[in-house]
Amino acid sequence: MKVTKLRPFIPSGKDYILAQNFFEDLGFEKIYSDEGLSIFRMEEQEFFLQNFHNQEFQNNYMVELVVEDLDGWWTLIQSVTLQNKYPIRAKEPTMYPWGKREINLIDPSGVCWHISEAKK
């Protein structure tokens, strides 16, 4: 059996439009959207942004995004942070004991994104 794609459902939090704008500012392409669900894509990776708010769930939801240029992502995240448009928090690229270098980003809804560097 072959798996071809895994697409998580990410909660938007209280402000669905703000969440959509945030992911577009990070460079994701919105390929579909209605009042309850949006689909975002970057290259072959996709996720659903669900118009859903449950703060306890959001604060305990995590997703990993593996990228080739972690420092480039950090530069992008810093530029988005400087705009002060989004209630986000981010920790600079850090090497962790489990062998991954990653950025920890808390998105506008409270979801923790582990943006990690692809092994070379």
N, C-alpha and C positions, 0 to 999 in steps of 0.2 A: 504494500500500500504506500502511495506517495502523497505527501502533503505539499500543496502548492502555495499556500498563503495562510497567515494567521493575522486577523484584523481585530484588534481590541476595541471595545466600546469605552470611550473616555467621557466621564461626566463633565458637563460644561460649567456647573455651578449656577449661581443665581442669575448671571448675566450671559445668556447664550450668545448674543451678538458680540460682546466683549471677547468671549472665548474664541469665536470665529476669527475676529480681527487679530488676536494674539497669534494664532497659529499661521495665519497668512503672513504676518510680519516676520515670523520665523522662517518663512520660505516655503511652507506647504501650499499646494494648490488645492483649492476647494473645487472638487469635481461634481458635487451634488449638494443641494441644500434645500430643506423645507423647514417648517416650524418646529419639527421634532428631532431632526437628524441631519448631519452633514457628513460628507465623506471627504477626507483630506488625503492627498498623495504627495509623495516626494520620491521620484524615480520609481522603484518597484514597491516601495513601502506605503501602506495605507492604514488609516484608522478611521473609526466612526466617532464623531463628536455628538454625543447624545444630549439633548436639551433636558437635563436631569440635575436635580440638586438634592443632595443629602450630605450635609457637612461631615458627619461622622464617617460615612463611606469614603468620601473624597479625601479626607485626611489620612486614610489608611490604604489608599489605592496607589500602586506604584507600577511604573512601566519602564522598560529599558529600551533606549534607542542607541544602536551601535553605529558609529560614524567613522569615516576615514580621517577627517581633519578636526580633531577635538579642539585645537587652539583656534581654528577658524570659527567653530561654533561658539567658543567663549567670546570671541570678538563680536560676533553677531548678537549674542545674548546681552553683552554689555551695552551695545548700541540701543537695543530694545529697552533695556532697563533705564537708560539715561532719558528716554522719552517720557518717563513717568506716566505712561498711559495705562499701565497694568500693575495690579497688586501681586508682584512676583518676588521671589527670593532665589538667589543663586549662589552656589559656592564654587569657587574657581577650580580648575582641573587639579585633581589630587590623586596621587597613587595610593591605593588602598591595600591592606595586608592580603586580601584575597587575590591580588595580582592584576587588578584592573585600574586603569587611570580613567577617572570620570568626573563629570560635572553633575552636581545635584541641583535640580531646578524645581522649585515649587511653582506650578502654574497658577493662573488666576482663581481656579476653583479649589486649590489645595492639593492637587495630585502631584506626587513626587516623580519626576522624570530622572532616571539615571541615564545620562548621556555618556556613553563609554566609547573608548577608542578601540577600533578594530585592531586585532593582532596582526602584525605585519609579517 
